[in-house]
Amino acid sequence: MAKRASGTRSTILKVALQLFLKKGYKDVSYEDLIKETGLSKGALYHHFRSKEDLLISTFEFLLEASRQQMTEVPFKKAKDRESFKELIVGSKKEQIKGIKKLLGTKTIKFNKLLFFFEAINENERLKASIMELMKEEMQFLEKCFLNMKKHDTLPKGKDPLIMAESLYWMLQGTEMLMFFLKNNDSEKDFIKIYNKTIDNFFKII
């Protein structure tokens, strides 16, 4: 990887994220960051006070990329089951596309993101960020179901909020499955399982 001369915060975050994915958080050193960014140790400390601070900022950087994709999706397009599924799956595809662009890669190995779980468990700031994103995603799903209700395509007697919470956790289970699979170097399987999860959700409600 060519050295990067730019000392911008975003450049450091992109390099750090690529290194964390490649080597894992614990095995990435400041020497690695110096080598890959072309910056001095002092310059790195100028932007990030510690390795933990860098990890937190990197995680929030990744979350923001996902959040931006979600907020740009018009929930009013969800008028029935098919348009809802198309909207949700399309939104997830855009999130993956945004992350790939951020990383400068053609594929994503989801299990490489596992190093974040330990960080989340040990850091209250990261927990708060995750909780906020969860809240936003559930609210988005609820808005979609409310719009379906408006078009009289929601199953009778179903609570949009409960439906949103239920589907959210089903989809989270799908994502966790992909995190722990060893041979998942393409998002094709992820999207396939994502589609199936939504289909199963509508079968059981």
ABEGO torsion letter per residue (X at the ends): XBBBABABAAAAAAAAAAAAAAAEAAABBAAAAAAAAGBBAAAAAAABABAAAAAAAAAAAAAAAAAAAAAABBAAABABAAAAAAAAAAAAAAAAAAAAAAAGBABBBAAAAAAAAAAAAABAAAAAAAAAAAAAAAAAAAAAAAAAAAAGABBBGBBAAAAAAAAAAAAAAAAAAAAABABBABAAAAAAAAAAAAAAAAAAX
